[in-house]
Amino acid sequence: MQIVVGPVLTRKGGYAFDRWTPEEGLSRGYTYGRIDDAHYARNVEIRSRNNESSDQTIACSTVDEFVRLTLDLRGRQQRAWATPLPNAQEPRAVMEAVYG
């Protein structure tokens, strides 16, 4: 299973990162009050997924990279299955990446 992990972003109430898989679609991350906590949780997510041999984890450092990869993987999946994804019409929001 392919997993794309997004960068840490500012959210209402703190900092968070998102995750996307072809099977589950976009998963919104928990909002942490401290940026260090969000970065720590993201690193744990990446390491834990890399330890599972069947998963291919792609960690993105920018929002643009996250969007490009998820759209590319969605396109591949749609061409392979020839059916639209349930979350293909998600509302898009402007997010600001936070680097720490």
C-alpha positions as CSV (number, residue, x, y, z in Angstrom):
1,M,0.0,0.0,0.0
2,Q,1.3,3.4,-0.9
3,I,1.1,6.2,1.8
4,V,1.8,9.8,1.2
5,V,2.5,11.9,4.3
6,G,2.2,15.6,4.0
7,P,4.2,18.4,5.7
8,V,3.3,19.9,9.0
9,L,0.8,22.7,8.5
10,T,-0.7,25.4,10.6
11,R,-4.3,24.6,11.5
12,K,-6.9,26.2,13.7
13,G,-5.7,25.5,17.2
14,G,-2.1,24.4,16.3
15,Y,-0.2,22.2,13.8
16,A,-1.0,19.0,11.9
17,F,0.0,16.8,9.0
18,D,-2.3,14.8,6.6
19,R,-1.9,11.4,5.2
20,W,-3.3,9.9,2.0
21,T,-3.7,6.3,0.8
22,P,-5.4,5.0,-2.3
23,E,-7.6,2.8,-0.1
24,E,-8.6,5.4,2.6
25,G,-8.2,8.7,0.7
26,L,-7.2,11.8,2.7
27,S,-6.9,11.4,6.4
28,R,-6.8,14.6,8.4
29,G,-4.2,14.6,11.1
30,Y,-4.6,15.3,14.8
31,T,-4.0,19.0,15.7
32,Y,-1.1,19.4,18.1
33,G,-0.6,22.6,20.2
34,R,3.1,22.6,19.7
35,I,5.0,22.4,16.4
36,D,7.6,20.1,17.9
37,D,4.9,17.6,18.8
38,A,3.5,17.6,15.3
39,H,7.0,17.0,13.8
40,Y,7.6,14.2,16.3
41,A,4.3,12.5,15.5
42,R,4.9,12.9,11.7
43,N,8.4,11.3,12.1
44,V,6.9,8.4,14.1
45,E,4.3,7.9,11.4
46,I,6.9,7.8,8.7
47,R,9.2,5.4,10.6
48,S,6.4,3.0,11.6
49,R,5.1,2.8,8.1
50,N,8.6,2.1,6.7
51,N,9.0,-0.8,9.2
52,E,6.0,-2.5,7.6
53,S,7.5,-4.2,4.5
54,S,4.3,-4.0,2.4
55,D,4.0,-0.2,2.7
56,Q,5.7,2.3,0.5
57,T,5.8,5.6,2.4
58,I,6.4,8.9,0.6
59,A,7.1,11.9,2.9
60,C,6.5,15.2,1.3
61,S,8.2,18.4,2.4
62,T,5.9,20.9,0.7
63,V,2.1,21.2,0.2
64,D,2.7,21.4,-3.6
65,E,4.6,18.0,-3.6
66,F,1.8,16.4,-1.4
67,V,-0.9,17.6,-3.8
68,R,1.0,16.6,-6.9
69,L,1.7,13.1,-5.6
70,T,-1.8,12.4,-4.4
71,L,-3.3,13.6,-7.7
72,D,-0.8,11.5,-9.6
73,L,-1.6,8.4,-7.6
74,R,-5.3,9.1,-7.8
75,G,-4.9,9.3,-11.6
76,R,-3.1,6.1,-11.8
77,Q,-5.7,4.4,-9.6
78,Q,-8.5,5.7,-11.7
79,R,-6.9,4.6,-14.9
80,A,-6.4,1.1,-13.4
81,W,-9.8,0.7,-11.9
82,A,-11.7,3.1,-14.3
83,T,-13.9,4.3,-11.4
84,P,-13.9,7.7,-9.6
85,L,-12.7,7.8,-6.0
86,P,-15.3,8.8,-3.4
87,N,-13.2,11.7,-2.2
88,A,-12.3,13.1,-5.6
89,Q,-14.6,16.1,-5.1
90,E,-13.2,17.2,-1.8
91,P,-13.3,20.9,-1.1
92,R,-9.9,22.4,-1.3
93,A,-8.5,24.7,1.3
94,V,-5.5,26.9,1.4
95,M,-2.9,25.7,3.8
96,E,0.4,27.1,4.9
97,A,3.4,24.8,5.4
98,V,5.5,25.2,8.5
99,Y,9.1,24.2,8.6
100,G,10.8,23.6,11.9
